[in-house]
Amino acid sequence: MKILLVKPYNSGDHIQPSLGLGYLASSLRRSHHDVKILDCVKEKITINRFRNVIAKEKPDIMGFQLYTSDLGFVKKALNISKEVNKDIVTVVGGHHPSAMPVETLEAIKDDLDFLFVGEAELSLPKLLDKLAKGDKRFDDVPGLAWREKGQIRLNDKFIIEDLDSLPMPAWDLIRPETYPESQHGAFFKKFPIAPIILTRGCPYSCTFCAGNLVSGKRIRKRNIDNVLDEIRLLHNDYGIREFHIIDDNFTQDISYAKNFLRRLKALNLDISWAAPNGVRMDTLDEEILKLMKETGLYLISLGIESGSDEVLRRMKKGTDIAKIRRCVKMIKANGIDMAGFFILGFPGDTEKSIKDTIRFSIELGIIRANFMTYLPFPGSESYRELSAGKELEGVDWENFYFKDASYAPKGITRKRLKNLQRLAFARFYLRPRIILYNIKSVQSLRHLGFLSKRFVSWIVKG
């Protein structure tokens, strides 16, 4: 069967390969299907160009990665797919359908045939094998949702226990060396860049996050030999010189992380690396910080989130201001630069607590900060609370991005929250030391152009 896996177009400024689609593609190939990956963001395939792509590719199966921010594009793209060929089989998976499977099927209606909840590398090939044989009994396809006789059917979610049983992502389809700089953040050290994962799962219960709806709460780990083989492949065959470890909890099993870093050091590769999704501060110690620096880590990202102990408690972060200060001091003593993630406008936030967060970000001595407005991710605990309290009616689902104030807590308007976000960036970055540091980190005129566009997108617009 001819399959087209699609990363939807959106107005975000993070242009990085989709590992999820890469793993799906290699799993489908193992079942002898013909697969292509279409990254609409990278290729600038807006909805107006999408019809021509379908007419040219003529796929039997269309599979879409779906985040909440992608919902508008995916609805239109599914409709176009069915208009071009009513017999195309359409499938979606990812965080939004995993959080809201029934609601997603109901919202898209006749244009969506199947939906997956959770990890689908083993389930999707099983579904397609059944379709190829004309078998319409889907009860044994894990995580599958579909319509049958006017009713929505939903099978139990499946978690892949042995990550080493999965083939490596289809890097020849992804072609990571063709992606632009600054994939996950505004800065980088070396180039080209590729993302990798070592683990899946998140045991924590942060109320703003719904990540474990796809990969579960239990940490599963790849064999280190398997990871190093992938790093060598990317380094030698694709010229990759920087790796982004995009695990939710790379350092959760600190012994495993240390062993990996020791083995990475022994390869003696001229590379840099980063963990752009951040690491939990309570998993770090002096030894792992030393290994991180020795193996090419140039910046450590921390999920600090707030400068208010009360807000941190509501977020269930398991930390407080004092612990954050101690961790930052330890990292700084090991000569590693830091970036912080901060959430503005979390439910219960006030203008005072937001300004406390801004002030805290400056006091910490970190060199970069990203101030993201709170997004009520479907499936998260805070989403459920807001939904129960009927506080989501004003959410702008069409502009569901961290740079847009899609939601604002009681007592703050969305316009005021956006202005507070602008204030946060201005107060943090318009300081001589920070200005000088970041100017020195610009790699090229093209990189400068990207930073300028990002400034306009995050600060000027909205």
Secondary structure, 3 states (H helix, E strand, C coil): CEEEEEECCCCCCCCCCCHHHHHHHHHHHHCCCEEEEEECCCCCCCHHHHHHHHHHHCCCEEEEECCHHHHHHHHHHHHHHHHHCCCCEEEEECHHHHHCHHHHHHHHHHHCCEEECECCCCHHHHHHHHHHHCCCCCCCCCCEEEEECCEEEECCCECCCCHHHCCCCCHHHHCHHHCCCCCCCCCCCCCCEEEECCEECCCCCCCCCCCHHHHCCCCEECCHHHHHHHHHHHHHHHCCCEEEECCCCCCCCHHHHHHHHHHHHHHCCCCEEECCCCECHHHCCHHHHHHHHHCCECCEEEEEECCCHHHHHHHCCCCCHHHHHHHHHHHHHCCCCEEEEEEECCCCCCHHHHHHHHHHHHHCCCCEEEEEECCCCCCCHHHHHHHHCCCCCCCCHHHCCCCCCCCCCCCCCHHHHHHHHHHHHHHHHCCHHHHHHHHHCCCCHHHHHHHHHHHHHHHHCC
